[in-house]
Amino acid sequence: MPSLLAAAALCASTAAHAQPLEEVPFITSPDNVTLEMLTAAGVKRGDHVIDLGSGDGRIVILAAKRFEATGLGVEIDPTLVKRSQVNARNAGVADKVEFRVEDLFKTDLTSATVVTMYLLQEVNLQLRPSLLALKPGTRIVSHDWDMGDWAPDRTSVVPVPNKAVGREKSSKVHLWTVPARVEGLWCAAGLLRGASIKLTQKYQAFEGTLAWRERTRELAGTISGTELRTPAGRHGELVLQASDDALRITSAQGNMALAQGQTFTRAAGAACG
């Protein structure tokens, strides 16, 4: 990793960027960066890692060998795919990983629990809608390049003393967790019949209002996968869990303590009734 496309990203500020893509040299990611990417994503047994622009296969191979995950590497250069397959056999993980010659924009990402990449920022932005559509909780890791106004949940900096491109002798590792899609109106039944939650959302941040019996509570917080959490504040912390078309209050404090355990369902129309 990265592929020729990713290598072009590395050379974006140099004369090499003006060369035809097939002439851009293959540049590997340092081992400490590769390890940080997988560690940042919390890769473990049961995960399936898809690496977009997999180069010589090192990310997918390390995910299988060290973290016991399965993986798929997607690469446009057939020579690198063959090298990856040899590397996987030599590492003893050929039964856990697969490498394909494939256009990364055509790759089915739905089986991934982790997606890794080292691509130009404009390529990241083209991929962003597909990444946001993945199952909530899917982790996305990018080496150096970000996602524009979709801010990462976390960024770490890894020293790379021998980095060949750019002035910085370090690499950034950005991590995102795909947030549940919760924007809209949610209606309660049971104990909270007549209550509603109305939310707006921008990536992993949400705002809104919880209304019940002439009372309202302003909501604002962050989404981590399927969990929505507001800071404690003067009303106490509120935690909700999203699943399909339901929002369940899993923890509530203050004047909303009685609401703990209650479920809201997505409204079919513009009002609860």
Sequence and secondary structure as in RCSB ss.txt:
>XXXX:A:sequence
MPSLLAAAALCASTAAHAQPLEEVPFITSPDNVTLEMLTAAGVKRGDHVIDLGSGDGRIVILAAKRFEATGLGVE
IDPTLVKRSQVNARNAGVADKVEFRVEDLFKTDLTSATVVTMYLLQEVNLQLRPSLLALKPGTRIVSHDWDMGDW
APDRTSVVPVPNKAVGREKSSKVHLWTVPARVEGLWCAAGLLRGASIKLTQKYQAFEGTLAWRERTRELAGTISG
TELRTPAGRHGELVLQASDDALRITSAQGNMALAQGQTFTRAAGAACG
>XXXX:A:secstr
   HHHHHHHTTTSGGGGS GGGS      HHHHHHHHHHTT  TT EEEEES TTSHHHHHHHHHH  EEEEEE
S HHHHHHHHHHHHHHT TTTEEEEE  GGG   TT SEEEE   HHHHHHHHHHHHTS TT EEEEES   TTS
  SEEEEEE TT  SSS SEEEEEEEE      EEEEE GGGTT EEEEEEETTEEEEEEEETTEEEEEEEEEET
TEEEE  TTT  EEEEEETTEEEEEEE GGGGGGTT EEEE SSSS  
